[in-house]
Amino acid sequence: MKLKLKWKYAEGEFDTKTVQLIGLPARPLKNENNAEIAIKDSWNFSFAEIDLGDVESSNAFAKEIVRRWNEFPKELKK
């Protein structure tokens, strides 16, 4: 399945069979509370924030989502 990205400063198209995700952990030292999930490309396009009220839990959950997406077999992705 092709996904179209059409934001104010970025446009592109990604195939769900080949796209890789990356987790961007929240960094409390920089006053960040939400972990992010991004599309890994030459740039990292962040498209989701995870906020469970606890930085460690948010980071762990985002990491688990990314791990499961990237390990899911390509032939089963649409």
C-alpha positions as CSV (number, residue, x, y, z in Angstrom):
1,M,0.0,0.0,0.0
2,K,1.3,3.4,-0.9
3,L,1.1,6.2,1.7
4,K,1.2,9.8,0.6
5,L,2.8,12.4,2.8
6,K,1.7,15.9,2.1
7,W,2.7,18.4,4.8
8,K,3.4,22.1,4.6
9,Y,7.2,21.6,4.1
10,A,7.5,18.0,2.9
11,E,5.9,15.7,0.4
12,G,6.5,12.2,-0.5
13,E,5.2,8.7,-1.0
14,F,6.1,5.6,1.0
15,D,5.3,1.9,0.5
16,T,4.2,0.1,3.6
17,K,6.0,-3.0,2.5
18,T,9.4,-1.3,2.6
19,V,9.2,1.7,4.9
20,Q,11.1,1.4,8.2
21,L,10.1,3.2,11.4
22,I,12.3,4.7,14.0
23,G,11.5,5.6,17.6
24,L,12.6,9.0,18.9
25,P,12.6,8.8,22.7
26,A,11.5,11.7,24.9
27,R,14.4,13.4,26.6
28,P,13.5,14.8,30.0
29,L,16.7,16.9,30.1
30,K,15.4,18.9,27.1
31,N,11.9,19.1,28.6
32,E,10.4,16.5,26.2
33,N,7.6,14.4,27.5
34,N,6.4,12.6,24.4
35,A,8.1,9.8,22.6
36,E,7.7,10.0,18.8
37,I,7.4,7.5,16.0
38,A,8.9,8.6,12.6
39,I,9.4,7.2,9.1
40,K,13.1,6.5,8.6
41,D,14.4,8.1,5.4
42,S,17.1,10.6,4.6
43,W,15.1,12.7,7.0
44,N,13.1,11.4,9.9
45,F,9.4,12.3,9.4
46,S,7.7,12.2,12.8
47,F,4.0,11.3,12.5
48,A,3.0,10.1,15.9
49,E,3.5,11.1,19.6
50,I,3.1,8.8,22.5
51,D,2.2,10.3,25.9
52,L,1.4,7.8,28.6
53,G,2.1,10.3,31.4
54,D,5.4,8.7,32.2
55,V,8.5,9.3,30.0
56,E,10.0,5.8,30.5
57,S,6.7,4.1,29.7
58,S,6.1,6.3,26.6
59,N,9.6,5.6,25.3
60,A,9.2,1.8,25.9
61,F,5.8,1.7,24.2
62,A,7.0,3.7,21.1
63,K,10.1,1.4,20.9
64,E,7.8,-1.7,21.0
65,I,5.5,-0.4,18.3
66,V,8.5,0.3,16.1
67,R,10.1,-3.1,16.8
68,R,6.8,-4.9,15.9
69,W,6.3,-2.9,12.7
70,N,9.9,-3.4,11.4
71,E,9.9,-7.2,12.2
72,F,6.5,-7.8,10.6
73,P,7.0,-9.9,7.5
74,K,6.9,-7.9,4.3
75,E,4.8,-10.4,2.5
76,L,2.0,-10.0,5.0
77,K,2.0,-6.2,4.8
78,K,-0.5,-4.7,2.3
